[in-house]
């Protein structure tokens, strides 16, 4: 069995166990490459795992286009969760539209409004949620586990692609004709909001284009943080 086939089998088994033992479970998709791998595996297996995305109001047009591509390819409507418009208006009025460039605190507050709070609504009433995070993506994810206790949301969190390499991801997408964000072909290995993401240079870390003006240690938006720290609890056998 090839390395990719083994990883697909292991990941499929994890997803099946989540669907069996942790219903209702949801998958938080950023519509990037890793998340399209999981989207393909979930929808082709017809697993009872709902897929949602956080529509922050600052996403690239290419990212938004992926919503329609998923509908066209899989006949599936990804649920969209948006920020509270009054909270966005207050932030912009008090600080300016792009105040997140001024400090880490300002950036994290923007992320809290546009991503963290909507995530809380998306996860309400669920037993588990799934992400497309991988250890190889950044220094902040080096200790990523397949399964974690998400204390802030009082549920289990799963990262089925923990041990997948960048090559694994792209081998899967290409061999299965899975649609992917056009920005990946323009030097964007990691894609967030448009003003906070740039293309990376050859040899740079895959997340170097995210919040590029900050130190690597601060490059998380808060979706995977509790009390300012990344929480890594326990691994689960595939």
C-alpha positions in Angstrom: 0.0 0.0 0.0 1.4 3.4 -1.0 1.9 6.1 1.6 -1.1 8.1 0.3 -3.4 5.1 0.2 -2.5 4.3 3.8 -3.2 7.9 4.9 -6.5 8.0 3.0 -7.5 4.7 4.7 -6.6 6.0 8.1 -8.3 9.3 7.6 -11.4 7.7 6.3 -11.5 5.4 9.4 -11.2 8.5 11.6 -14.1 10.2 9.8 -16.3 7.1 10.0 -15.6 6.9 13.8 -16.5 10.5 14.2 -19.8 10.1 12.3 -20.6 6.9 14.3 -19.6 8.0 17.8 -19.8 11.8 17.9 -23.0 12.8 16.1 -23.8 15.6 15.6 -20.3 16.5 14.3 -19.4 19.3 11.9 -16.4 20.1 9.7 -15.1 23.7 9.7 -13.8 24.3 6.1 -11.7 27.2 5.1 -12.1 26.0 1.5 -8.4 25.6 1.1 -6.5 22.5 -0.2 -6.5 20.4 3.0 -10.2 21.1 3.6 -11.1 20.1 0.1 -9.5 16.7 0.8 -11.7 16.3 3.8 -14.7 17.6 1.9 -14.2 15.0 -0.8 -13.8 12.2 1.7 -16.9 13.2 3.7 -19.2 13.8 0.8 -18.2 10.8 -1.3 -18.7 8.5 1.7 -22.0 10.3 2.4 -21.1 10.7 6.0 -23.5 12.5 8.3 -21.0 15.3 9.0 -22.2 18.8 8.2 -19.8 21.2 6.5 -19.6 24.9 7.3 -17.4 27.8 6.5 -16.8 31.2 8.2 -17.6 34.0 5.7 -15.7 36.8 7.4 -16.6 39.5 4.9 -12.9 39.9 3.9 -12.3 36.7 1.9 -10.7 36.6 -1.5 -13.1 36.3 -4.4 -11.4 33.0 -5.3 -12.2 31.6 -1.9 -15.9 32.6 -2.2 -16.0 31.0 -5.6 -15.2 27.6 -4.0 -18.7 27.6 -2.4 -20.2 27.4 -5.9 -17.6 24.9 -7.0 -18.5 22.5 -4.1 -22.2 22.9 -5.1 -21.5 22.1 -8.7 -19.2 19.2 -8.0 -21.0 17.5 -5.1 -24.5 19.0 -5.1 -23.8 20.2 -1.5 -24.5 23.6 0.1 -21.8 24.6 2.5 -23.4 26.5 5.5 -22.0 30.0 5.9 -21.6 31.7 9.3 -21.0 35.4 9.2 -19.9 37.9 11.9 -22.3 40.1 13.8 -22.6 43.2 11.6 -22.9 45.5 14.6 -19.7 44.2 16.1 -17.9 44.7 12.8 -19.3 48.2 12.5 -18.1 49.1 16.0 -14.6 47.8 15.3 -14.3 49.7 12.1 -15.8 52.9 13.4 -13.5 52.9 16.5 -10.3 51.6 15.0 -10.5 51.8 11.2 -11.1 49.2 8.6 -7.5 47.8 8.6 -6.6 48.4 12.3 -5.3 44.8 12.5 -2.0 45.9 10.9 -1.3 48.1 14.0 -0.9 45.5 16.7 -1.3 41.8 17.4 -4.1 42.7 19.9 -6.0 44.7 17.2 -5.5 41.8 14.7 -6.8 39.2 17.2 -9.8 41.4 18.0 -10.7 41.5 14.3 -10.3 37.7 14.2 -12.4 37.3 17.3 -15.2 39.3 15.7 -15.0 37.8 12.2 -14.1 34.2 13.0 -14.1 33.2 16.7 -17.6 34.4 17.6 -19.2 32.9 14.4 -17.4 29.7 15.1 -19.0 29.5 18.5 -22.4 29.7 16.8 -21.5 27.1 14.3 -20.4 24.7 17.0 -23.4 25.2 19.3 -25.1 21.9 20.2 -22.4 19.8 18.5 -20.4 16.9 20.1 -17.3 17.3 17.9 -15.8 19.4 15.2 -13.2 18.6 12.5 -10.4 20.8 11.0 -7.9 20.4 8.2 -4.9 21.4 10.3 -1.5 19.6 9.7 1.6 19.5 11.8 3.8 20.5 8.9 1.9 23.8 8.4 3.7 25.8 11.0 5.7 25.9 14.2 2.5 26.6 16.2 1.1 23.3 15.1 4.1 21.1 15.6 2.4 19.2 18.5 -0.9 18.8 16.8 -2.8 15.7 17.8 -5.5 13.8 15.9 -8.0 14.2 18.7 -8.1 16.9 21.3 -10.3 18.0 24.2 -11.7 21.4 23.2 -12.2 22.9 26.6 -13.5 26.2 25.3 -16.4 24.5 23.4 -16.8 21.5 25.7 -16.5 19.0 22.9 -14.0 16.9 21.0 -11.9 18.3 18.2 -10.4 16.2 15.4 -7.6 16.9 13.0 -7.6 13.9 10.7 -4.9 15.2 8.4 -2.4 15.7 11.2 0.4 13.6 9.7 -0.3 14.4 6.0 2.5 16.1 4.1 2.0 18.9 1.5 2.7 16.3 -1.2 0.1 13.9 0.2 -2.5 16.7 0.0 -1.8 17.6 -3.6 -1.4 14.0 -4.7 -4.9 13.3 -3.4 -6.5 16.4 -5.0 -5.0 15.7 -8.4 -5.5 12.0 -8.5 -9.2 12.4 -7.5 -9.9 15.6 -9.6 -10.9 17.5 -6.5 -11.6 21.2 -7.1 -9.3 23.6 -5.3 -8.9 27.3 -4.7 -7.2 29.1 -7.7 -5.0 31.1 -5.3 -3.0 27.9 -4.6 -1.6 28.1 -8.1 -0.5 31.7 -7.5 1.8 31.1 -4.5 -0.8 31.0 -1.7 -0.3 27.7 0.2 -2.3 29.0 3.1 -5.3 31.2 2.6 -7.1 33.4 5.0 -8.7 36.8 4.7 -7.6 38.9 1.7 -5.8 41.7 3.6 -4.1 39.3 5.9 -2.7 36.9 3.3 0.0 37.2 0.7 1.8 34.9 -1.7 4.9 33.2 -0.3 8.4 33.1 -1.8 10.2 29.9 -2.7 11.6 28.2 0.4 9.3 30.1 2.8 7.2 28.4 5.4 3.7 27.4 4.1 2.1 29.9 6.5 4.6 32.7 6.0 2.0 34.5 4.0 -0.5 34.6 6.9 -0.2 37.8 9.0 3.3 38.2 7.5 4.0 41.3 9.5 3.9 39.4 12.8 6.3 37.0 14.5 5.6 33.3 13.7 4.7 32.5 17.3 1.6 34.7 17.2 0.2 33.4 13.9 -3.0 31.9 15.0 -6.4 33.6 14.7 -7.9 32.2 17.9 -10.0 29.4 16.5 -7.5 26.9 17.9 -6.5 28.7 21.1 -7.7 28.6 24.7 -6.6 31.4 27.1 -3.9 32.5 24.6 -2.4 29.0 24.3 -2.8 26.2 21.7 -4.4 23.3 23.5 -3.0 19.9 22.5 -4.4 17.1 24.6 -4.3 13.6 23.3 -3.8 11.5 20.2 -6.2 8.8 18.9 -5.2 5.7 17.1 -6.6 5.7 13.5 
